[in-house]
Amino acid sequence: MRVISGYLSGRKLFFSGKKKDLRATKDVVREAIFDSLREWIVDKKVLEIFAGTGALGIEAVSHGAKEVVFIEEKREAVNYIKQNIEQLGISEVCSVKRGKVEQAIAEFSNQGFDLVIADPPYNYSSGRILKILKDILELQILDNDGIIVLEHSKKNRVPEVSGLTVYKEKVYGKSVVSYIRRESVQQA
């Protein structure tokens, strides 16, 4: 596994594909996500939840993000993320939080992240995803102009959340990437 593009392009990432409970985002999907965010992501603050190997957050750094926070529950995955950010020399802009996403994101309330990247396990229930999206909105984890990029199974639809809207979706085989932002508030 390698960094796809940006200034870290081609650099190797630590990851053991032998673990069935760790599913890395495919290269073509990572490339497509960051092609669509390329100019916008420079100097942005990013939160990657369900971080796995941290590949998506590392791509964000490679494209100029100024800060990336990774949240991951599994100890082995946290170790991969730490190894990756250390060997890439990006520790000064990255931090890793180990814990269940549902509890850990509360620590980042009022942080105003520009981008929240989420790649939950495909067997995550719609109810759990709904709660996480509501928390991101209600706890003001996402900046007013921020974006949520959610990778999910084609079998699962993004739950509707009052205040959030899916403005773009791209299908990649069995995966869908949904781009979500706050609904515009009309000024009187």
C-alpha positions as protocol buffer text, in pm:
chain_id: "A"
residue {
  index: 1
  type: MET
  ca { x: 0 y: 0 z: 0 }
}
residue {
  index: 2
  type: ARG
  ca { x: 130 y: 343 z: -97 }
}
residue {
  index: 3
  type: VAL
  ca { x: 37 y: 712 z: -81 }
}
residue {
  index: 4
  type: ILE
  ca { x: -142 y: 778 z: -410 }
}
residue {
  index: 5
  type: SER
  ca { x: -68 y: 1144 z: -482 }
}
residue {
  index: 6
  type: GLY
  ca { x: 50 y: 1474 z: -340 }
}
residue {
  index: 7
  type: TYR
  ca { x: 397 y: 1546 z: -207 }
}
residue {
  index: 8
  type: LEU
  ca { x: 419 y: 1204 z: -35 }
}
residue {
  index: 9
  type: SER
  ca { x: 318 y: 1020 z: -354 }
}
residue {
  index: 10
  type: GLY
  ca { x: 465 y: 673 z: -386 }
}
residue {
  index: 11
  type: ARG
  ca { x: 575 y: 647 z: -22 }
}
residue {
  index: 12
  type: LYS
  ca { x: 502 y: 307 z: 131 }
}
residue {
  index: 13
  type: LEU
  ca { x: 245 y: 265 z: 411 }
}
residue {
  index: 14
  type: PHE
  ca { x: 261 y: -7 z: 675 }
}
residue {
  index: 15
  type: PHE
  ca { x: -42 y: -233 z: 655 }
}
residue {
  index: 16
  type: SER
  ca { x: -106 y: -603 z: 692 }
}
residue {
  index: 17
  type: GLY
  ca { x: -386 y: -699 z: 455 }
}
residue {
  index: 18
  type: LYS
  ca { x: -413 y: -1031 z: 639 }
}
residue {
  index: 19
  type: LYS
  ca { x: -654 y: -896 z: 901 }
}
residue {
  index: 20
  type: LYS
  ca { x: -1011 y: -942 z: 779 }
}
residue {
  index: 21
  type: ASP
  ca { x: -1141 y: -675 z: 1017 }
}
residue {
  index: 22
  type: LEU
  ca { x: -923 y: -407 z: 851 }
}
residue {
  index: 23
  type: ARG
  ca { x: -1041 y: -302 z: 507 }
}
residue {
  index: 24
  type: ALA
  ca { x: -822 y: -46 z: 338 }
}
residue {
  index: 25
  type: THR
  ca { x: -981 y: 204 z: 102 }
}
residue {
  index: 26
  type: LYS
  ca { x: -893 y: 106 z: -253 }
}
residue {
  index: 27
  type: ASP
  ca { x: -637 y: 316 z: -438 }
}
residue {
  index: 28
  type: VAL
  ca { x: -884 y: 422 z: -706 }
}
residue {
  index: 29
  type: VAL
  ca { x: -1126 y: 547 z: -438 }
}
residue {
  index: 30
  type: ARG
  ca { x: -857 y: 740 z: -248 }
}
residue {
  index: 31
  type: GLU
  ca { x: -737 y: 894 z: -572 }
}
residue {
  index: 32
  type: ALA
  ca { x: -1090 y: 999 z: -671 }
}
residue {
  index: 33
  type: ILE
  ca { x: -1162 y: 1152 z: -330 }
}
residue {
  index: 34
  type: PHE
  ca { x: -850 y: 1364 z: -335 }
}
residue {
  index: 35
  type: ASP
  ca { x: -886 y: 1457 z: -701 }
}
residue {
  index: 36
  type: SER
  ca { x: -1218 y: 1616 z: -604 }
}
residue {
  index: 37
  type: LEU
  ca { x: -1068 y: 1789 z: -296 }
}
residue {
  index: 38
  type: ARG
  ca { x: -722 y: 1874 z: -436 }
}
residue {
  index: 39
  type: GLU
  ca { x: -729 y: 2256 z: -433 }
}
residue {
  index: 40
  type: TRP
  ca { x: -978 y: 2289 z: -148 }
}
residue {
  index: 41
  type: ILE
  ca { x: -793 y: 2078 z: 112 }
}
residue {
  index: 42
  type: VAL
  ca { x: -483 y: 2300 z: 140 }
}
residue {
  index: 43
  type: ASP
  ca { x: -448 y: 2438 z: 496 }
}
residue {
  index: 44
  type: LYS
  ca { x: -759 y: 2253 z: 617 }
}
residue {
  index: 45
  type: LYS
  ca { x: -815 y: 2077 z: 947 }
}
residue {
  index: 46
  type: VAL
  ca { x: -912 y: 1710 z: 901 }
}
residue {
  index: 47
  type: LEU
  ca { x: -1065 y: 1445 z: 1127 }
}
residue {
  index: 48
  type: GLU
  ca { x: -1047 y: 1084 z: 1005 }
}
residue {
  index: 49
  type: ILE
  ca { x: -1278 y: 852 z: 1198 }
}
residue {
  index: 50
  type: PHE
  ca { x: -1265 y: 473 z: 1164 }
}
residue {
  index: 51
  type: ALA
  ca { x: -912 y: 550 z: 1047 }
}
residue {
  index: 52
  type: GLY
  ca { x: -786 y: 194 z: 991 }
}
residue {
  index: 53
  type: THR
  ca { x: -438 y: 240 z: 842 }
}
residue {
  index: 54
  type: GLY
  ca { x: -477 y: 619 z: 830 }
}
residue {
  index: 55
  type: ALA
  ca { x: -434 y: 616 z: 451 }
}
residue {
  index: 56
  type: LEU
  ca { x: -709 y: 873 z: 388 }
}
residue {
  index: 57
  type: GLY
  ca { x: -579 y: 1117 z: 648 }
}
residue {
  index: 58
  type: ILE
  ca { x: -224 y: 1071 z: 521 }
}
residue {
  index: 59
  type: GLU
  ca { x: -346 y: 1150 z: 168 }
}
residue {
  index: 60
  type: ALA
  ca { x: -497 y: 1469 z: 315 }
}
residue {
  index: 61
  type: VAL
  ca { x: -156 y: 1568 z: 459 }
}
residue {
  index: 62
  type: SER
  ca { x: 8 y: 1483 z: 126 }
}
residue {
  index: 63
  type: HIS
  ca { x: -227 y: 1732 z: -40 }
}
residue {
  index: 64
  type: GLY
  ca { x: -156 y: 2014 z: 207 }
}
residue {
  index: 65
  type: ALA
  ca { x: -391 y: 1968 z: 505 }
}
residue {
  index: 66
  type: LYS
  ca { x: -248 y: 2158 z: 801 }
}
residue {
  index: 67
  type: GLU
  ca { x: -371 y: 1918 z: 1071 }
}
residue {
  index: 68
  type: VAL
  ca { x: -508 y: 1563 z: 1078 }
}
residue {
  index: 69
  type: VAL
  ca { x: -656 y: 1381 z: 1377 }
}
residue {
  index: 70
  type: PHE
  ca { x: -711 y: 1007 z: 1347 }
}
residue {
  index: 71
  type: ILE
  ca { x: -965 y: 815 z: 1559 }
}
residue {
  index: 72
  type: GLU
  ca { x: -941 y: 437 z: 1556 }
}
residue {
  index: 73
  type: GLU
  ca { x: -1057 y: 169 z: 1798 }
}
residue {
  index: 74
  type: LYS
  ca { x: -830 y: -127 z: 1712 }
}
residue {
  index: 75
  type: ARG
  ca { x: -489 y: -128 z: 1878 }
}
residue {
  index: 76
  type: GLU
  ca { x: -315 y: -289 z: 1579 }
}
residue {
  index: 77
  type: ALA
  ca { x: -455 y: -26 z: 1343 }
}
residue {
  index: 78
  type: VAL
  ca { x: -349 y: 256 z: 1578 }
}
residue {
  index: 79
  type: ASN
  ca { x: 2 y: 111 z: 1571 }
}
residue {
  index: 80
  type: TYR
  ca { x: -2 y: 115 z: 1188 }
}
residue {
  index: 81
  type: ILE
  ca { x: -113 y: 478 z: 1186 }
}
residue {
  index: 82
  type: LYS
  ca { x: 160 y: 577 z: 1432 }
}
residue {
  index: 83
  type: GLN
  ca { x: 424 y: 390 z: 1230 }
}
residue {
  index: 84
  type: ASN
  ca { x: 305 y: 552 z: 909 }
}
residue {
  index: 85
  type: ILE
  ca { x: 304 y: 910 z: 1035 }
}
residue {
  index: 86
  type: GLU
  ca { x: 643 y: 858 z: 1201 }
}
residue {
  index: 87
  type: GLN
  ca { x: 816 y: 705 z: 898 }
}
residue {
  index: 88
  type: LEU
  ca { x: 665 y: 972 z: 669 }
}
residue {
  index: 89
  type: GLY
  ca { x: 790 y: 1249 z: 898 }
}
residue {
  index: 90
  type: ILE
  ca { x: 447 y: 1409 z: 944 }
}
residue {
  index: 91
  type: SER
  ca { x: 410 y: 1370 z: 1322 }
}
residue {
  index: 92
  type: GLU
  ca { x: 402 y: 1747 z: 1374 }
}
residue {
  index: 93
  type: VAL
  ca { x: 69 y: 1778 z: 1189 }
}
residue {
  index: 94
  type: CYS
  ca { x: -89 y: 1447 z: 1298 }
}
residue {
  index: 95
  type: SER
  ca { x: -231 y: 1305 z: 1619 }
}
residue {
  index: 96
  type: VAL
  ca { x: -393 y: 970 z: 1695 }
}
residue {
  index: 97
  type: LYS
  ca { x: -677 y: 900 z: 1939 }
}
residue {
  index: 98
  type: ARG
  ca { x: -758 y: 539 z: 2026 }
}
residue {
  index: 99
  type: GLY
  ca { x: -1118 y: 468 z: 2117 }
}
residue {
  index: 100
  type: LYS
  ca { x: -1467 y: 387 z: 1995 }
}
residue {
  index: 101
  type: VAL
  ca { x: -1569 y: 656 z: 1749 }
}
residue {
  index: 102
  type: GLU
  ca { x: -1908 y: 705 z: 1915 }
}
residue {
  index: 103
  type: GLN
  ca { x: -1739 y: 814 z: 2239 }
}
residue {
  index: 104
  type: ALA
  ca { x: -1412 y: 962 z: 2111 }
}
residue {
  index: 105
  type: ILE
  ca { x: -1564 y: 1223 z: 1879 }
}
residue {
  index: 106
  type: ALA
  ca { x: -1723 y: 1399 z: 2176 }
}
residue {
  index: 107
  type: GLU
  ca { x: -1370 y: 1509 z: 2279 }
}
residue {
  index: 108
  type: PHE
  ca { x: -1355 y: 1715 z: 1960 }
}
residue {
  index: 109
  type: SER
  ca { x: -1671 y: 1920 z: 2009 }
}
residue {
  index: 110
  type: ASN
  ca { x: -1647 y: 2280 z: 1892 }
}
residue {
  index: 111
  type: GLN
  ca { x: -1327 y: 2201 z: 1703 }
}
residue {
  index: 112
  type: GLY
  ca { x: -1462 y: 2310 z: 1363 }
}
residue {
  index: 113
  type: PHE
  ca { x: -1292 y: 2056 z: 1137 }
}
residue {
  index: 114
  type: ASP
  ca { x: -1305 y: 2147 z: 769 }
}
residue {
  index: 115
  type: LEU
  ca { x: -1321 y: 1784 z: 661 }
}
residue {
  index: 116
  type: VAL
  ca { x: -1442 y: 1472 z: 839 }
}
residue {
  index: 117
  type: ILE
  ca { x: -1352 y: 1148 z: 662 }
}
residue {
  index: 118
  type: ALA
  ca { x: -1540 y: 837 z: 770 }
}
residue {
  index: 119
  type: ASP
  ca { x: -1490 y: 481 z: 647 }
}
residue {
  index: 120
  type: PRO
  ca { x: -1687 y: 272 z: 897 }
}
residue {
  index: 121
  type: PRO
  ca { x: -1705 y: -107 z: 871 }
}
residue {
  index: 122
  type: TYR
  ca { x: -1958 y: -202 z: 605 }
}
residue {
  index: 123
  type: ASN
  ca { x: -2160 y: -396 z: 863 }
}
residue {
  index: 124
  type: TYR
  ca { x: -2215 y: -82 z: 1074 }
}
residue {
  index: 125
  type: SER
  ca { x: -2586 y: -25 z: 1121 }
}
residue {
  index: 126
  type: SER
  ca { x: -2763 y: 277 z: 975 }
}
residue {
  index: 127
  type: GLY
  ca { x: -2864 y: 370 z: 1329 }
}
residue {
  index: 128
  type: ARG
  ca { x: -2501 y: 393 z: 1442 }
}
residue {
  index: 129
  type: ILE
  ca { x: -2405 y: 598 z: 1135 }
}
residue {
  index: 130
  type: LEU
  ca { x: -2706 y: 823 z: 1196 }
}
residue {
  index: 131
  type: LYS
  ca { x: -2594 y: 887 z: 1556 }
}
residue {
  index: 132
  type: ILE
  ca { x: -2240 y: 969 z: 1446 }
}
residue {
  index: 133
  type: LEU
  ca { x: -2360 y: 1211 z: 1178 }
}
residue {
  index: 134
  type: LYS
  ca { x: -2594 y: 1380 z: 1427 }
}
residue {
  index: 135
  type: ASP
  ca { x: -2312 y: 1409 z: 1681 }
}
residue {
  index: 136
  type: ILE
  ca { x: -2079 y: 1563 z: 1421 }
}
residue {
  index: 137
  type: LEU
  ca { x: -2343 y: 1826 z: 1353 }
}
residue {
  index: 138
  type: GLU
  ca { x: -2471 y: 1887 z: 1707 }
}
residue {
  index: 139
  type: LEU
  ca { x: -2128 y: 1888 z: 1876 }
}
residue {
  index: 140
  type: GLN
  ca { x: -2002 y: 2135 z: 1614 }
}
residue {
  index: 141
  type: ILE
  ca { x: -1721 y: 1903 z: 1514 }
}
residue {
  index: 142
  type: LEU
  ca { x: -1769 y: 2014 z: 1153 }
}
residue {
  index: 143
  type: ASP
  ca { x: -1706 y: 2375 z: 1054 }
}
residue {
  index: 144
  type: ASN
  ca { x: -2003 y: 2559 z: 898 }
}
residue {
  index: 145
  type: ASP
  ca { x: -1842 y: 2529 z: 553 }
}
residue {
  index: 146
  type: GLY
  ca { x: -1705 y: 2182 z: 622 }
}
residue {
  index: 147
  type: ILE
  ca { x: -1752 y: 1857 z: 433 }
}
residue {
  index: 148
  type: ILE
  ca { x: -1805 y: 1499 z: 544 }
}
residue {
  index: 149
  type: VAL
  ca { x: -1675 y: 1228 z: 310 }
}
residue {
  index: 150
  type: LEU
  ca { x: -1837 y: 895 z: 396 }
}
residue {
  index: 151
  type: GLU
  ca { x: -1737 y: 568 z: 231 }
}
residue {
  index: 152
  type: HIS
  ca { x: -1999 y: 296 z: 268 }
}
residue {
  index: 153
  type: SER
  ca { x: -2137 y: -17 z: 111 }
}
residue {
  index: 154
  type: LYS
  ca { x: -2359 y: 26 z: -194 }
}
residue {
  index: 155
  type: LYS
  ca { x: -2619 y: -178 z: -1 }
}
residue {
  index: 156
  type: ASN
  ca { x: -2651 y: 96 z: 263 }
}
residue {
  index: 157
  type: ARG
  ca { x: -2796 y: 441 z: 207 }
}
residue {
  index: 158
  type: VAL
  ca { x: -2672 y: 742 z: 399 }
}
residue {
  index: 159
  type: PRO
  ca { x: -2925 y: 808 z: 678 }
}
residue {
  index: 160
  type: GLU
  ca { x: -3107 y: 1140 z: 649 }
}
residue {
  index: 161
  type: VAL
  ca { x: -3000 y: 1392 z: 910 }
}
residue {
  index: 162
  type: SER
  ca { x: -3177 y: 1724 z: 951 }
}
residue {
  index: 163
  type: GLY
  ca { x: -2918 y: 1993 z: 882 }
}
residue {
  index: 164
  type: LEU
  ca { x: -2700 y: 1779 z: 652 }
}
residue {
  index: 165
  type: THR
  ca { x: -2736 y: 1708 z: 283 }
}
residue {
  index: 166
  type: VAL
  ca { x: -2565 y: 1465 z: 47 }
}
residue {
  index: 167
  type: TYR
  ca { x: -2455 y: 1679 z: -247 }
}
residue {
  index: 168
  type: LYS
  ca { x: -2257 y: 1420 z: -444 }
}
residue {
  index: 169
  type: GLU
  ca { x: -2220 y: 1042 z: -457 }
}
residue {
  index: 170
  type: LYS
  ca { x: -1979 y: 827 z: -658 }
}
residue {
  index: 171
  type: VAL
  ca { x: -2003 y: 450 z: -692 }
}
residue {
  index: 172
  type: TYR
  ca { x: -1688 y: 234 z: -708 }
}
residue {
  index: 173
  type: GLY
  ca { x: -1788 y: -130 z: -743 }
}
residue {
  index: 174
  type: LYS
  ca { x: -1941 y: -231 z: -409 }
}
residue {
  index: 175
  type: SER
  ca { x: -1844 y: 100 z: -246 }
}
residue {
  index: 176
  type: VAL
  ca { x: -2006 y: 442 z: -251 }
}
residue {
  index: 177
  type: VAL
  ca { x: -1843 y: 768 z: -149 }
}
residue {
  index: 178
  type: SER
  ca { x: -2097 y: 1024 z: -30 }
}
residue {
  index: 179
  type: TYR
  ca { x: -2004 y: 1390 z: 5 }
}
residue {
  index: 180
  type: ILE
  ca { x: -2211 y: 1563 z: 273 }
}
residue {
  index: 181
  type: ARG
  ca { x: -2231 y: 1925 z: 389 }
}
residue {
  index: 182
  type: ARG
  ca { x: -2444 y: 2141 z: 612 }
}
residue {
  index: 183
  type: GLU
  ca { x: -2769 y: 2258 z: 460 }
}
residue {
  index: 184
  type: SER
  ca { x: -2762 y: 2623 z: 367 }
}
residue {
  index: 185
  type: VAL
  ca { x: -2938 y: 2851 z: 610 }
}
residue {
  index: 186
  type: GLN
  ca { x: -3133 y: 3116 z: 422 }
}
residue {
  index: 187
  type: GLN
  ca { x: -3079 y: 3467 z: 552 }
}
residue {
  index: 188
  type: ALA
  ca { x: -3391 y: 3689 z: 569 }
}
